[in-house]
């Protein structure tokens, strides 16, 4: 009832808040109330605003400092709720918690995750909401090799979000993330570093992504194969973020960066490429290619090469039998045509649109 009925939500907010604040109340009940607030508060009334204040106070309250104790259970539930509610008013609370000593790894992870969740909902004014000391604390968390990789992973993505938003980071964010990508072999950390570099959208991140795509390659019989495959799939997906960032660049996109990304993606799906990619990496590359869709320079210059490979892949009934829709959707994005699964019509259109260049007619191997 609390979740579905806003009238009921407003009615029970105040009594729930009293139970949440009552330190003599059962810990589990207080934690559950925090969870309910996280799923329901929309801050449309004064009682709901007061409930958020209670969540913030309890999240900061170090209580008896017993790691893993009952107070921490309530604190973590409140932090989780704050992240779900997503109010910028809670960023200061989370920053204050990060500066506390003797935090458990579980609570650190919850705080950084909540931080990232709130930042993801804010479109502007991040530079006024996040202070340099908070940025420094997040950097320190990422640099700590002894803490849970999940915490460092969330920290990198949070820093990347701040970098993308133009928050003053002292030019330290990219080097920190790039160092993780270069030095670490832990899959969680490497994937997070790749995603974080993509979030920044910085031209300076491209070389690191290209190097990682080359380095994390192993043959199918290698012990590292599955791990490397997962990382390469993420990198291929991340190129979509990089292209998206180029579309937003002012006064103009970086033509060299767009060309590098386009050629890399096209080479991934090229059947004649010397290095044969796994079909899952190809599928990720196909999805990323649709971000070349603007009919303006420097994107349109790569449409011909991309479309020739995509139309050729429509004949690949083996590797792409479960991904034909993805191939066709990307072709539609780039061509502004829609011939569905009619490969012959696609080939005829390509031959007429790009005279002198023919799509290969055999079946990809």
C-alpha positions as CSV (number, residue, x, y, z in Angstrom):
1,X,0.0,0.0,0.0
2,X,2.8,2.4,0.9
3,X,4.5,1.9,-2.5
4,X,1.4,2.2,-4.6
5,X,-0.8,4.8,-2.8
6,X,0.7,8.3,-2.6
7,X,-2.0,9.3,-0.1
8,X,-1.1,6.5,2.2
9,X,2.6,7.3,1.7
10,X,2.0,10.9,3.0
11,X,-0.1,9.6,5.8
12,X,2.5,7.2,7.2
13,X,5.6,9.2,6.6
14,X,5.6,10.9,9.9
15,X,5.0,7.8,12.1
16,X,7.5,5.8,10.1
17,X,10.0,8.6,10.7
18,X,9.5,8.5,14.4
19,X,10.2,4.7,14.4
20,X,13.2,5.3,12.3
21,X,14.6,7.9,14.8
22,X,13.8,5.8,17.8
23,X,17.1,4.1,18.9
24,X,15.1,1.7,21.1
25,X,13.2,0.4,18.1
26,X,14.3,-3.0,16.7
27,X,17.2,-2.5,14.3
28,X,15.6,-4.6,11.6
29,X,12.5,-2.5,11.7
30,X,14.4,0.7,11.4
31,X,16.4,-0.7,8.5
32,X,13.3,-1.8,6.8
33,X,11.7,1.6,7.2
34,X,14.8,3.2,5.6
35,X,14.3,0.8,2.7
36,X,10.7,1.8,2.3
37,X,11.6,5.4,2.3
38,X,14.3,4.7,-0.4
39,X,11.6,3.2,-2.6
40,X,8.9,5.7,-2.0
41,X,10.0,9.2,-1.0
42,X,9.6,11.8,-3.7
43,X,10.1,14.8,-1.5
44,X,6.8,16.4,-2.4
45,X,5.8,17.3,1.2
46,X,7.3,18.7,4.4
47,X,7.0,15.3,6.2
48,X,8.9,13.6,3.4
49,X,11.6,16.3,3.6
50,X,11.9,15.7,7.3
51,X,12.2,11.9,6.6
52,X,15.1,12.6,4.3
53,X,16.8,14.7,7.0
54,X,16.4,11.8,9.4
55,X,18.0,9.4,6.9
56,X,20.9,11.8,6.5
57,X,21.5,12.2,10.2
58,X,21.4,8.5,10.8
59,X,23.7,7.8,7.8
60,X,26.3,10.2,9.3
61,X,25.8,8.9,12.9
62,X,28.8,6.7,13.8
63,X,27.0,5.4,16.9
64,X,29.1,3.0,18.8
65,X,31.5,2.6,15.8
66,X,31.1,-1.2,15.9
67,X,31.9,-2.3,12.4
68,X,29.2,-4.7,11.3
69,X,27.1,-3.9,14.4
70,X,23.5,-3.0,14.6
71,X,24.2,0.8,14.2
72,X,26.0,0.0,10.9
73,X,23.0,-2.0,9.6
74,X,20.8,1.1,10.0
75,X,23.5,3.4,8.6
76,X,23.9,1.3,5.5
77,X,20.1,1.1,5.0
78,X,19.9,4.9,5.3
79,X,22.8,5.3,2.8
80,X,21.1,3.0,0.3
81,X,17.9,4.9,0.7
82,X,19.6,8.2,0.2
83,X,21.1,7.0,-3.1
84,X,17.7,5.8,-4.3
85,X,15.9,9.0,-3.4
86,X,18.6,10.8,-5.4
87,X,18.4,14.3,-3.9
88,X,21.4,16.6,-4.4
89,X,20.8,17.7,-0.8
90,X,22.4,14.4,0.3
91,X,25.7,14.8,-1.4
92,X,27.2,16.7,1.5
93,X,26.0,13.9,3.8
94,X,27.8,11.3,1.7
95,X,30.9,13.4,1.5
96,X,31.0,13.8,5.3
97,X,30.7,10.0,5.7
98,X,33.6,9.4,3.3
99,X,35.8,11.6,5.5
100,X,35.0,9.5,8.6
101,X,37.5,7.0,9.9
102,X,37.1,3.3,10.5
103,X,34.4,2.8,7.8
104,X,33.8,-0.8,6.9
105,X,34.3,-1.8,3.2
106,X,30.5,-2.5,3.0
107,X,29.6,1.0,4.1
108,X,32.2,2.6,1.9
109,X,30.8,0.7,-1.1
110,X,27.3,1.8,-0.2
111,X,28.3,5.5,0.1
112,X,30.2,5.6,-3.2
113,X,27.4,3.8,-4.9
114,X,24.8,6.2,-3.5
115,X,27.1,9.1,-4.6
116,X,27.2,7.8,-8.2
117,X,23.5,7.2,-8.2
118,X,22.8,10.8,-7.2
119,X,25.3,12.3,-9.6
120,X,23.8,10.3,-12.5
121,X,20.5,12.2,-12.0
122,X,22.0,15.7,-11.9
123,X,22.5,17.5,-15.2
124,X,24.1,20.8,-14.1
125,X,25.7,22.7,-11.2
126,X,27.8,19.7,-10.1
127,X,30.8,22.0,-9.6
128,X,28.9,23.8,-6.9
129,X,27.7,20.6,-5.2
130,X,30.9,18.6,-5.0
131,X,33.9,20.1,-3.2
132,X,37.6,19.5,-4.0
133,X,38.1,17.6,-0.7
134,X,35.4,15.2,-1.7
135,X,37.0,14.6,-5.1
136,X,40.3,14.0,-3.3
137,X,38.7,11.5,-1.0
138,X,37.3,9.6,-3.9
139,X,40.7,9.6,-5.6
140,X,42.3,8.2,-2.4
141,X,39.6,5.4,-2.4
142,X,40.4,4.4,-6.0
143,X,44.1,4.4,-5.3
144,X,43.8,2.1,-2.2
145,X,44.8,-1.4,-3.5
146,X,43.9,-3.1,-0.2
147,X,40.1,-2.3,-0.2
148,X,37.3,-4.2,-2.0
149,X,37.6,-3.9,-5.8
150,X,33.9,-3.1,-5.9
151,X,34.5,0.1,-3.9
152,X,37.3,1.2,-6.2
153,X,35.1,0.4,-9.2
154,X,32.3,2.6,-8.0
155,X,34.8,5.3,-7.1
156,X,36.2,5.4,-10.7
157,X,32.8,5.7,-12.2
158,X,31.8,8.5,-9.8
159,X,35.0,10.4,-10.6
160,X,34.4,9.9,-14.3
161,X,30.9,11.4,-13.9
162,X,32.4,14.4,-12.1
163,X,35.1,14.8,-14.8
164,X,32.4,14.7,-17.6
165,X,30.4,17.4,-15.8
166,X,33.4,19.7,-15.6
167,X,33.9,19.6,-11.9
168,X,37.4,20.8,-10.9
169,X,39.4,17.6,-10.3
170,X,42.9,19.0,-10.6
171,X,43.5,16.9,-13.8
172,X,44.0,13.8,-11.6
173,X,41.0,11.7,-12.6
174,X,42.1,10.4,-15.9
175,X,45.6,9.4,-14.8
176,X,44.2,7.6,-11.8
177,X,41.8,5.6,-13.9
178,X,44.3,5.0,-16.7
179,X,46.8,3.6,-14.1
180,X,44.2,1.1,-12.9
181,X,43.5,0.0,-16.4
182,X,47.2,-0.4,-17.1
183,X,48.3,-2.1,-13.9
184,X,45.4,-4.2,-12.7
185,X,44.2,-7.6,-13.9
186,X,41.2,-7.9,-11.7
187,X,38.2,-8.1,-14.1
188,X,36.0,-5.9,-11.9
189,X,38.6,-3.2,-11.8
190,X,39.5,-3.4,-15.5
191,X,35.9,-3.3,-16.6
192,X,35.1,-0.4,-14.3
193,X,38.2,1.5,-15.6
194,X,37.0,1.0,-19.2
195,X,33.5,2.2,-18.4
196,X,34.8,5.2,-16.4
197,X,37.1,6.3,-19.3
198,X,34.1,6.0,-21.6
199,X,32.0,8.1,-19.2
200,X,34.6,10.9,-19.3
201,X,34.4,11.0,-23.1
202,X,37.9,12.6,-23.1
203,X,40.0,12.4,-26.2
204,X,42.9,11.5,-23.9
205,X,41.2,8.3,-22.8
206,X,41.1,6.9,-26.3
207,X,44.7,5.7,-26.5
208,X,44.2,3.8,-23.2
209,X,41.1,2.1,-24.5
210,X,42.8,1.1,-27.8
211,X,45.8,-0.3,-25.9
212,X,43.6,-2.3,-23.6
213,X,41.7,-3.7,-26.5
214,X,45.0,-4.9,-28.0
215,X,46.5,-6.1,-24.7
216,X,43.4,-8.1,-23.4
217,X,43.5,-10.6,-26.3
218,X,44.1,-14.3,-25.9
219,X,43.5,-17.4,-27.9
220,X,40.4,-19.5,-27.1
221,X,42.5,-22.2,-25.4
222,X,44.2,-19.7,-23.0
223,X,43.3,-19.5,-19.4
224,X,42.7,-15.8,-19.7
225,X,40.4,-16.2,-22.7
226,X,37.0,-15.8,-20.9
227,X,38.2,-12.9,-18.8
228,X,39.8,-11.1,-21.8
229,X,36.7,-11.7,-23.9
230,X,34.5,-10.0,-21.3
231,X,36.8,-7.0,-21.2
232,X,37.0,-6.7,-25.0
233,X,33.2,-6.7,-25.2
234,X,33.0,-3.9,-22.7
235,X,35.6,-1.9,-24.6
236,X,33.7,-2.3,-27.9
237,X,30.6,-1.0,-26.1
238,X,32.5,1.9,-24.6
239,X,33.4,3.2,-28.0
240,X,29.7,4.2,-28.2
241,X,30.2,6.5,-25.3
242,X,33.2,8.0,-26.9
243,X,31.4,8.7,-30.1
244,X,28.5,10.1,-28.2
245,X,30.9,12.5,-26.4
246,X,32.3,13.6,-29.8
247,X,28.8,14.6,-31.0
248,X,28.5,16.9,-27.9
249,X,32.0,18.6,-28.4
250,X,32.1,22.3,-29.1
251,X,33.0,24.0,-31.3
252,X,33.4,20.8,-33.3
253,X,34.1,17.0,-32.8
254,X,37.7,15.8,-33.0
255,X,37.8,14.3,-36.5
256,X,40.9,12.2,-35.8
257,X,39.3,10.6,-32.7
258,X,36.1,9.9,-34.6
259,X,38.1,8.3,-37.5
260,X,40.1,6.2,-35.0
261,X,37.0,4.9,-33.3
262,X,35.2,4.2,-36.5
263,X,38.1,2.3,-38.1
264,X,38.5,0.2,-34.9
265,X,34.8,-0.7,-34.8
266,X,34.7,-1.5,-38.6
267,X,37.9,-3.6,-38.3
268,X,36.2,-5.6,-35.5
269,X,33.3,-6.7,-37.7
270,X,35.4,-7.0,-40.9
271,X,35.3,-10.7,-41.9
272,X,38.6,-10.2,-43.8
273,X,40.5,-8.9,-40.7
274,X,43.6,-10.8,-39.8
275,X,42.5,-11.2,-36.1
276,X,39.1,-13.0,-36.0
277,X,36.9,-11.6,-33.3
278,X,34.5,-13.5,-31.1
279,X,30.9,-13.0,-32.3
280,X,30.0,-11.3,-29.0
281,X,32.7,-8.7,-29.5
282,X,31.4,-8.1,-33.0
283,X,27.9,-7.6,-31.7
284,X,29.0,-5.0,-29.3
285,X,30.9,-3.2,-32.1
286,X,27.7,-3.4,-34.3
287,X,25.7,-1.7,-31.6
288,X,28.4,1.0,-31.1
289,X,28.5,1.8,-34.8
290,X,25.1,3.4,-34.7
291,X,26.6,6.3,-32.9
292,X,28.2,7.3,-36.2
293,X,24.7,8.3,-37.4
294,X,25.0,12.1,-37.7
295,X,24.9,13.0,-41.4
296,X,27.5,15.6,-40.8
297,X,31.3,15.7,-40.9
298,X,33.3,14.0,-39.5
299,X,30.8,11.1,-39.0
300,X,29.3,10.7,-42.4
301,X,32.7,10.0,-44.0
302,X,32.7,6.6,-42.3
303,X,29.2,5.5,-43.2
304,X,30.2,3.9,-46.5
305,X,32.7,1.5,-44.9
306,X,30.5,0.8,-42.0
307,X,27.4,0.0,-44.1
308,X,29.4,-2.2,-46.5
309,X,30.4,-4.4,-43.5
310,X,27.0,-4.3,-41.9
311,X,25.1,-5.3,-45.1
312,X,27.7,-8.1,-45.7
313,X,27.0,-9.3,-42.1
314,X,23.3,-9.7,-43.0
315,X,24.4,-12.8,-44.9
316,X,26.1,-14.3,-41.8
317,X,23.4,-16.7,-40.6
318,X,25.9,-18.5,-38.3
319,X,27.4,-15.8,-36.0
320,X,24.6,-13.3,-36.4
321,X,21.5,-15.5,-36.5
322,X,20.4,-14.1,-33.1
323,X,21.6,-10.6,-33.8
324,X,20.2,-9.8,-37.2
325,X,17.9,-7.2,-35.7
326,X,20.9,-5.4,-34.2
327,X,22.7,-5.4,-37.6
328,X,19.7,-4.1,-39.4
329,X,18.9,-1.4,-36.8
330,X,22.4,-0.1,-37.1
331,X,22.2,-0.1,-40.9
332,X,18.9,1.8,-40.7
333,X,20.5,4.4,-38.3
334,X,23.3,5.1,-40.7
335,X,21.5,4.9,-44.0
336,X,18.1,6.3,-43.1
337,X,16.7,3.4,-45.2
338,X,14.8,0.4,-43.9
339,X,14.7,-2.7,-46.1
340,X,14.2,-5.0,-43.1
341,X,15.8,-8.4,-43.7
342,X,15.8,-8.1,-47.5
343,X,19.5,-8.4,-48.1
344,X,19.2,-8.0,-51.9
345,X,17.4,-4.6,-51.5
346,X,20.1,-3.5,-49.1
347,X,22.8,-4.5,-51.6
348,X,21.1,-2.8,-54.5
349,X,20.6,0.4,-52.5
350,X,24.3,0.4,-51.5
351,X,25.5,-0.2,-55.0
352,X,23.4,2.7,-56.3
353,X,24.3,5.1,-53.4
354,X,28.1,4.4,-53.5
355,X,28.9,3.8,-57.2
356,X,32.1,1.8,-57.8
357,X,31.9,0.0,-54.5
358,X,30.1,-3.3,-54.2
359,X,29.2,-5.2,-51.1
360,X,30.6,-8.7,-51.1
361,X,28.0,-11.3,-52.1
362,X,29.5,-14.5,-50.5
363,X,28.6,-15.8,-47.1
364,X,31.0,-14.6,-44.3
365,X,33.2,-17.2,-42.8
